[in-house]
Amino acid sequence: MDTAIMICGHGSRDGDALVEFERLAAGLRARLPGRDIATGYLEFARPTIRDGLEALKARGARRILAVPGMLFAASHVKNDLPWEINSFAAANPGLELRFGRELAIEPKLLRAAAERIAEAEARSTRAVPRGDSLLLVVGRGTNDPDANSNIAKLTRMLWEGMGFGWAETAFSGVAYPLVEPGLKQALRLGFSRIVVFPYFLFTGVLVKRIHGAVDRVAAAHPEIELLKASYLSDHPLVLDSFADRVAETLDGEPAMNCRLCKYRAQVVGYEADHLAPQAAHHHHVRGIGADADHDHDHDHDHGDHHHHHGNGHRHPHDHRGD
């Protein structure tokens, strides 16, 4: 078995999130029997991504498919993960490393999202037509406008596809509107039900913060029904999407949609990031553990991520030759 799979996670200080990530990896192992699959994290948890890569190498891997365990391509996928993979590849010239792409927006994940939303509606004791409901989709929020715009696109597709009366987008941090202001704005539209859907793979500090905001607004407005839909978790269609990414990385040439990437194009307001050199920005929190004493939530994306590739290992977001 010379081809192995590395599922690259962000990491969390919330132990529940790490349990869910490993559960997803277990589900993928069941879908891909015979494949050696390891996990690793950028920050706040062990094993680190390098630990996971070293473990696969020690077990005899000669080709490693590194697949981001992330929904969208913001700075972590465009910058931090490629830096980790390229650095390991440069130090191990006898290994072949292939970097896959993020999950992105695709039909299977849309169906999984729709099912999570429908589950929340089914738990309610009130009969409210979907056309009288407002959907609020909450994304992580980054300083990458391309990634943020994907949440808005997802909102629109769920709105039209499911027949909601209206839909809005909010973010857990960095981008605006944040959840609580977004909910208060939504209340003004007069819908009798608001369904809040966190478009996240796993629980964690941010999802729990989103739910707290919903609870506070619901307590202040008992006349409006606020439903909390579950995040995606290890929904079967999520596992199918991961398996698709693995197959794509093994058999094809995975390619991100880079036309609006702030590292590749001069995007309005982010011109300083254009063609900036790639660097890692997680040294201070790499592998410190979910229960470490860390004085901030680190729920932000970083304003100084850069993106350039100086070695010979190409991946879907390499800008050399552009």
MOLINRA-V739443 format. One record per pair of residues at least 6 apart in sequence whose C-alpha atoms are under 8 Angstrom apart, sorted by the first residue. I is the first residue (numbers start at 1). J is the second residue. Records with the same first field share a line. If there is no record, write none. Layout:
BEGIN
I: J  J
END
This chain:
BEGIN
1: 34  35  36  60  61
2: 60  61  62  63
3: 35  36  61  62  63  64  65
4: 35  36  37  38  56  61  62  63  64  65
5: 35  36  37  38  64  65  66  67  246
6: 37  38  39  40  52  53  64  65  66  67
7: 25  37  38  39  40  66  67  68  69
8: 39  40  41  42  49  66  67  68  69  81
9: 21  39  40  41  42  68  69  70
10: 41  42  43  69  70  76
11: 17  18  41  42  43  44  45
12: 18  43  44  45  204  205  290
13: 44  45  204  205  289  290  291  292
14: 204  205  290  291
15: 204  290  291
16: 203  204
17: 202  203  204
18: 45
20: 202  203  233  234
21: 202
22: 39
23: 234
24: 233  234  239
25: 37  38  39
27: 234  239
28: 239  242  243
29: 35  36  37
31: 243
32: 243
36: 56
37: 56
38: 52  53  55  56
39: 47  49  52
40: 46  47  48  49  50  51  52
41: 47  48  49  286  287
42: 48  49  80  81  282  286  287
43: 282  285  286  287  288  289
44: 285  286  287  288  289  290  292
45: 286  287  288  289  290
46: 287  288  289
47: 287
48: 286  287
49: 84
50: 84  88
53: 64  88
56: 64
61: 95
62: 94  95  96
63: 95  96  97  98
64: 95  96  97  98
65: 97  98  99  100  246  249  250
66: 85  97  98  99  100
67: 99  100  101  102  245  246  249
68: 77  81  100  101  102  103
69: 102  103
70: 77  102  103  201
71: 102  103  104  105  200  201
72: 102  103  104  147  150
73: 101  102  104  147
74: 142  143  144  146  147
75: 144  301  302  305
77: 101  102
78: 307  317
79: 278  279  280  305  306  307
80: 279  280  281  282
82: 99  315
83: 278  279  280
84: 280
85: 97  99
86: 311  313
89: 95  96  97  313
90: 311
97: 313
98: 249  250  315
99: 249  315  316
100: 245  246  248  249  254  315  316
101: 245  249  254  255  256  316
102: 245  256
103: 241  242  245
105: 150  154
108: 237  238  240  241
109: 237  238  241
110: 154  158
111: 237
112: 232  235  237  238
113: 199  231  232
114: 158  162
116: 229  230  231  232
117: 195  197  229  230
119: 229
120: 195  227  228  229  230
121: 195  227
124: 227
128: 192  193
130: 162  163  164  165
131: 163  164  165  166
132: 164  165  191  192  193
133: 164  165  166  191  192  193  194  195
134: 164  165  166  167  168  186  191  193  194  195
135: 159  164  166  167  168  194  195  196  197
136: 155  167  168  169  170  183  194  195  196  197
137: 151  155  167  168  169  170  196  197  198  199
138: 151  169  170  171  172  179  196  197  198  199
139: 148  151  169  170  171  172  198  199  200
140: 171  172  173  199  200  206
141: 148  171  172  173  174  175  176  300  301
142: 148  173  174  175  300  301  302
143: 174  175  301  302  303
144: 261  262
145: 262
146: 260  261  262
148: 175
151: 169
152: 169
155: 167  168  169
156: 167
159: 165  166  167
168: 182  186
169: 177  182
170: 176  177  178  179  182
171: 177  178  179
172: 178  179  206  207  209  210
173: 299  300
174: 300  301
179: 210  213  214
180: 213  214  217
183: 214  217
184: 217
191: 224
192: 223  224  225
193: 224  225  226  227
194: 224  225  226  227
195: 226  227  228  229
196: 214  226  227  228  229
197: 228  229  230  231
198: 207  210  229  230  231
199: 231  232
200: 207  231  232  233
201: 231  232  233  234
202: 231  232  233
203: 231  233
205: 297
206: 299
211: 228
214: 226  228
218: 224  225  226
232: 238
248: 254
253: 316
254: 315  316
255: 315  316  317
256: 316  317
258: 264  317
259: 265
260: 267
261: 267
262: 270  271  273  274
263: 273  274  275  276  306  307
264: 274  275  319
265: 274
266: 273  274
267: 274
273: 304  305  306
275: 306  307  308  319
276: 306  307  308
277: 306  307  308  309
278: 305  306  307  308  309
279: 305  306  307
280: 305
281: 305
308: 318  319  320
309: 318  319  320
END
